C-alpha cells in the first residue's frame, strides 16, 4: 500500500507491523554501522590532507603545553606567522634594544617591545640586548653599567628561536659587529610615537596606531636621508636604531592575537643555573609548607615597600592587611614572601604567625634552612638577579597576591594566567581574580594614575 507521496507507510504494512521491534532496531543499527564504516576511511583521509595543506597563515594547534611555567617550551609558530606577514624587510636596518633599566618586569618588557617594533619596521638585524644594572645601595639609581644578555637570560635559547622564527633577522653580538657599520657606532635615537599623531593626551598612551608604524618609519628613513645627505639604506650603509627608555609600555600586546601574546615572552627564558636554583627553592618551599598545614600548598606574596616605592602606592599596612585577609580565605597555612625590604619582611612574618598561625618565609631564610650551598649561590647573585628566584617560586605558587603598581607583580600574575587556556588565553581581568590564581591589591580606578595602561602593554 502506498501513501500519497508514493512510499509505503510502516504503519500500513502488515509485514512490518508484525515484526518484533527488536528486529527493527537491529536492522537499523546494522545499516548505520555499514554506512559509517564506509565513511570512516574518507574522514581520516580528508583530515590528513587538511592538516598537511594548511596555508602559510594557518597553523594546527600544537600539543597543549603549560605556558605559565618558567621553563615552558617556546611555541614558535605564532612568531613565525608574524614574521611571514611582514612583507617589507630593510637590509641594513638594525635595532639595538638595550636602553632598559629597573627590575625584571621592566627589562623583559622593554626587550620584547623593542624586538616587536623591529619586526614591524622590517629590521634585518637585532643586536643581542644588554641589561642595565642598578645600585644596590640606592635602588632608584637605575642607570649603571651594562651587563651582558646572560645576566638574566639564556642566550642560545633566544638566538635559536628568534632566528629560526624570523630567518630574515640576524642577531649580532654587539653594535660593532654590524657589517659595514661606521665606527664608533652612533645609533639613531627614535621614539615610535614621535612619528605621527597618536590621538592620546598622555605620554604613557599606548601606540594604538602601530598598524601604520611601518609606513611612518619608512617616511622617517626617507626624510632623514634627504635632510642629512645620508646614503640609501642597505647592507653597505647600515643604520642602527636605538629606542629611548620608557618604550617598554607602548605596544598593545594583543594586536597580534592571543597565540602571539601568550608565546612571545617565551623568547626570554631565564638562564639555566638561575632556573635550577629557583626550582630547588620551590621544592624547599613545598617541604616548608608540609610542615605548616601538611598539604604542601603555599601562597606567594609580593611585598613592594623597598626604598624606591612611590609614596602613592599602597603602604606596608595596606598591603599586609590585604594579603593576610585574602590568604586566610584560601585556607593555606604557608606563604613564600618576596621582598627586598628585610625590616618589613620580619614584620609581616610576625603578623602572619600572630593572626593566622601561618608560616611565612623569604628566599634567604628558606635556603638557609634547607641548603647552605644554595644559600651561597643565592648570595653570589645581585639584588635583581635574586628577584628571578622570587619570580620562579611565585609563578609556581598555588595562589599569588601582589600589588598593582608593580610591573613585577603584574608580570607574575599575567604569566600565571597562561595556565588557564594556553595559547588561547584571553586577557587577565584587571582588578579581580577572574582566573582564580592571582589577585593584586591596589586602586583600579584611573587609567593613568593607577597604571592600568601597563596591563595592555605587558607580555606574559
Phi, psi and omega in degrees: 000140183245152174275181178295335180274355177093005181254150177288129177275123179304327182291336184255002181265113182300323183294321180286325180295327185278345181286144175296147180297330180296323179294318178301316180298318181295319179298315179297318181297315179297321180296315180297316180299317180298316181297310184287331177293331175285329183278332188303313179302324180293320180298314180297320181296315180297320181296318180295317180297319180299316185288336181262002181235033178293145174290163181301341184258005176245142180223139175291151177292120180290171177303137183302133176231153178275096183286353179279348182286144180298334181245027181299146180296148180281123176271110194273332192297329176296323177290322176301318180297314179299318180289327176294324181288342177284113186264342182246110176248141187242096177305131181098347177273120185233130178261134176250112189252061185234009182273049184254165175189166180102206181274185185298326180297314180291312185295315180300314184289326179297311183299313181296317180295318179297317179296319180296320175296322179300317177298316181297327180279348182083027179294138178257005177215142173231125174281131180309118186299144169257170185234125177285142179257168179236165177283131178279345176272330177227095188296340179281349178273097192260351191251056177269195186298160179277148169242158180291170179307323182289356173304323177242319201245166179274108185293315182298318178300317181293308182301310185301311186285324178292315183287329177285322180286326183233078186296346177280351182256133174251135177265117180265147182298320181201174184292332180287344180271003175292123182303132174067015180286146179280131180257143354290150185290128176238096183286143176286134179267114184233136173243123186307316187283001173273354184266045177132168180289137183247345176086357182264164181252352186238142182298340180271001182301140176294150175283084184295343186255037180296341179296337178250012181298319182300316180294317180295321180291323177299319177297322178297317180297314180296317183295316182288328176300315180289319184294319185255001179069030180283153177291161179298138180298124172196185184295334180277339178227075184289159176230105176281139183237135177232127176281154176283171175294145176104352181288347188299341181241044183239351180260126176288104192297340183272004182301321186266013178093160185296328182296317179291317180301317185287337188250335188302320180298341179294348175299327185259078176273139177299152181294157193300317184292326178289318176301315182298317179295320178298319180291324176294320178298321177298318178297318177297324180294324177296319178294317178300318182294326178296332179274356178231065179128340172087343186270338184087359179275147178213154173262154176253135180237135174243108180264113185253082179229025179293173187296338181266005178292140181283148186295333182276356176283159175305134183275186183302314182298316180294316180295314182299314180299316180295316183294316183289322177297315180291322180296320179300324181293336180282336183079001180277138188253012179221146181218142172260126185250121176254120178194153176259009181251100184295323181296311179291331177298314179297322180294317181291319178302314180295318181294320180294321178293317182293315186277321189241352188065028183265136176271119180240137184215147177263171183297320181295314180292327179295311182288328175297329183281326189247335183202106178296323180297315179292327177297318178296323177296319179297315183291342176281347179273156176284173182302314181287326176294322178297331178296336178292328175296316176302316182304313181298312184291324179290319178299327183271359182290164180279337172204146184236136175236127180220195184236135188298317183293347184275124176294332177296309179299316180299316182297319177297314181296318181290324176295316179296329182296337181295345179290340187290311184222017177058230182296340182262014182298132177268167184304143176294139182285113184297130175080016179214188177237050184303333179266358178068019183237336184214154175211132181245132176275158181135174179276143178227060187243319185242135185299320182272299188296334180263007174066022184294335181299335182293334180293334181272354186230018181248131179276126178298000000 
